[in-house]
């Protein structure tokens, strides 16, 4: 007998979620330095900065220690090159 399959009526605990969340506390601290929390400008900036970070283009990557560690880890990963014929 194999693994149970979802029937669409219930969600299995071990099934993969399509929406994996993203959150960075360091990003929040930089946002708090840039704008005052609770203002409309802060809310707009939150959306912009988190979208940038989700797309691997964080606006604070030059000064962020977390980004530096992540970049160092990824530098050891081999890259598959594509050949054009």
C-alpha positions, 0 to 999 in steps of 0.5 A: 500500500502506498502513500495516501493521496489527497482527494481535494476535500481534506489537506494531508499534513505531508503534502507540499504547499504551493505558497511558501511564505517569506519573511526576513527580520533584518529587512524589517529592521531596515524598513523601520530605519527608512520609514516610520512604522504605521504610516501609509508610506511604510506600508507601500515601502513594505510591499515594494521591499518584500517583493524585491527581496522575494525576487532575490533583488533585496534593496539592502543587500549591500549592507545585510549580513544575512544576504552576505552569508546566503551569497557565500553559501550559493557561491559553492553551488555549481551552475549548469551552463547552457550551450547554444548550437 
